[in-house]
Amino acid sequence: MVYPFYKYEGCGNDFVIIDERTEWLQLTEDQIAALCDRRFGIGADGLLSLRNHPEHDFQMVYFNSDGSRATMCGNGARCLSAFAHKMNAIGIKGSFIADDGKHTAEILWTEDAVTQVAISMIDATPNHVSDDHVSINTGTPHYVLFVDDIDTADVVNTGRKIRYNPQYEPTGTNVNFVQTTPTGITVRTYEKGVEEETLACGTGVTASAMAASLRTGSTSFDVKALGGNLHVSFDREGNTFINVILTGPARLVYSGQFDLETIQHDKRI
């Protein structure tokens, strides 16, 4: 059977999106990994499913590029909200449910294939705070490490060591490298499930802004990622972050079709 898909990206964090509101494909982990494979498949950091929900405009289900299910993806949520708006599943404002809970989405503007989207993120409180790093869950666990020079940070090797530290078993943790700047923060992220550095990570820049807030007291941050610029704002009640908003662009790259029968475990599609 042949099914349509849509390729979106948010600051270089790219996703395969499928509309499962009328039919659930029940893709396996191997099939999802094959679709996300950059040589034998469509290529993406993850796969997003748009599904119906009785109490919200839609349900978001997110899978990492290795096929594993994840609780939340900030850039993915913005991309799926833009897609849902395109498919008339959500208006200018609405709500959706993800594995980490309820979120709101607002479509700020659309120009050509780009949509500027603001989404709410869950409240968060740090699990650990030290002089050089902060651990906090912003929908998925994050380790935020402050560095003096973001350009020379060994994101892959250092990030992989922290990600697989037994302390963070069984799920592991994402690892963000953060440098403060006069205008905000610059962030690079090693993402679990992708097992590489990605060009941006929505939950990661949110965690990084919260960690920076513990140092500076600011509650609004312009964030520079490798793939583009985002904005994070929130209120604080002590060390708890509430009313968290992540804003940034989502772009439709292209659409196409895939044949479910040709998706192979060995990724030769």
Helices and strands as residue ranges (DSSP letters): E 2-10, E 13-19, H 29-36, E 46-51, E 58-64, E 69-70, H 74-86, E 93-98, E 101-111, E 114-121, E 128-129, E 133-137, E 141-146, G 150-152, H 155-163, G 166-168, E 174-181, E 184-191, E 196-198, H 202-216, E 220-225, E 228-237, E 240-259, G 260-262
